[in-house]
Amino acid sequence: MLASMLVLLALAQATPPEPSELRTFQAEFRPLKKSERTYAKLGPAGPFYPQRAFDARASGHGLIRCQVTDKGDLAKCKPVDEKPSNSNFAPAARIMAERKRIFVTGAAPWETILVQVPFVLGAPAVIEP
């Protein structure tokens, strides 16, 4: 009986939290690289702005679920949602996290969080010096 209770407890702890149970953070963008200067007109997402969204002149956001590493980077990110739908913002946000182009502040190391990544055509973009 005790063994089965321990197994159930372990399974409950291994189940990832539902998105509604996670804290949501706004992504912060690292500066675009000098070689990406021509993409600055697309906004802080630069070369990661999805072609489909650009063609539709769409702005919106991607929502990804990530773990925060002990160094504050985002890891193990998965697309959760995007507005507008079928804009490819969520997959683009995941790629940006994977390549360390976005980050969040205020999350605890190894916390699983939601990260909202804005994609706004023409928003001001910073380029590295």
C-alpha positions in Angstrom: 0.0 0.0 0.0 2.8 2.4 1.0 4.7 1.6 -2.2 1.7 2.3 -4.4 1.2 5.6 -2.7 4.8 6.6 -3.2 4.5 5.7 -6.9 1.4 7.9 -7.2 3.2 10.7 -5.5 6.1 10.4 -7.8 3.9 10.5 -10.9 2.0 13.5 -9.6 5.3 15.4 -9.1 6.6 14.3 -12.6 3.5 15.7 -14.3 4.3 19.2 -15.7 2.0 22.0 -14.5 -0.8 23.2 -16.7 -0.2 26.5 -18.5 -2.9 28.1 -16.3 -0.8 27.3 -13.2 2.4 28.9 -14.5 3.7 32.5 -14.0 3.8 34.5 -17.3 6.8 36.7 -18.1 7.3 39.2 -20.9 10.3 38.4 -23.1 13.2 40.8 -23.3 15.2 41.0 -26.5 18.9 40.9 -26.8 20.3 43.4 -29.3 20.4 42.4 -33.0 23.8 41.5 -34.3 25.6 44.0 -36.5 25.1 41.6 -39.4 21.4 41.7 -38.8 21.2 45.5 -39.1 19.0 45.3 -42.2 16.3 43.4 -40.2 15.9 46.2 -37.7 13.0 47.5 -39.6 11.1 44.4 -38.6 11.4 45.2 -34.9 13.4 43.5 -32.1 12.7 40.0 -33.5 14.6 41.0 -36.6 15.5 37.9 -38.8 13.3 35.7 -36.6 10.1 37.5 -37.7 8.0 34.8 -39.4 7.6 35.2 -43.2 3.9 34.3 -43.0 3.2 37.0 -40.5 5.4 39.5 -42.4 3.5 38.8 -45.6 0.2 39.4 -43.8 1.6 42.5 -42.2 0.6 40.9 -38.9 1.8 41.8 -35.4 1.0 39.7 -32.4 2.7 37.4 -29.9 3.9 33.9 -29.4 3.6 32.1 -26.1 6.1 29.5 -25.1 6.6 27.3 -22.0 10.2 27.1 -20.8 12.4 26.3 -17.9 14.8 29.0 -16.6 18.4 27.7 -16.2 20.6 28.6 -13.3 22.2 31.2 -15.6 18.9 32.8 -16.4 18.6 31.5 -20.0 15.5 29.8 -21.3 15.6 26.0 -22.0 13.4 23.2 -23.0 10.9 25.6 -24.6 7.7 24.4 -26.3 5.2 26.5 -28.3 1.9 26.9 -26.4 -0.2 29.6 -28.3 0.0 32.4 -30.7 -2.0 35.4 -31.7 -3.1 35.6 -34.5 -3.3 31.9 -35.0 -1.3 30.4 -37.8 1.2 33.3 -37.7 4.2 31.1 -36.7 4.9 33.4 -33.8 5.1 30.6 -31.2 7.6 28.5 -33.2 9.7 31.6 -33.9 9.7 32.4 -30.2 10.9 28.9 -29.4 13.8 29.3 -31.8 14.7 32.7 -30.4 14.9 31.2 -26.9 16.9 28.2 -28.2 19.4 30.7 -29.7 19.5 32.8 -26.5 18.0 35.9 -28.3 15.4 36.4 -25.7 15.4 36.2 -21.9 13.3 37.1 -18.9 14.1 38.6 -15.5 12.6 37.8 -12.2 12.1 34.0 -12.6 13.7 31.5 -10.2 16.3 29.1 -11.6 14.7 25.9 -12.9 11.2 27.4 -12.6 8.9 26.4 -15.5 7.2 29.5 -16.8 5.3 30.9 -19.7 7.0 33.5 -21.9 5.0 35.9 -24.0 7.1 37.1 -27.0 5.8 40.2 -28.8 6.2 40.5 -32.6 5.5 44.0 -33.6 6.4 45.1 -37.1 8.4 48.4 -37.0 8.9 48.4 -33.2 12.2 50.0 -32.2 15.1 47.5 -32.3 18.5 47.8 -30.7 21.6 46.8 -32.6 24.8 45.7 -30.8 27.6 48.3 -30.8 
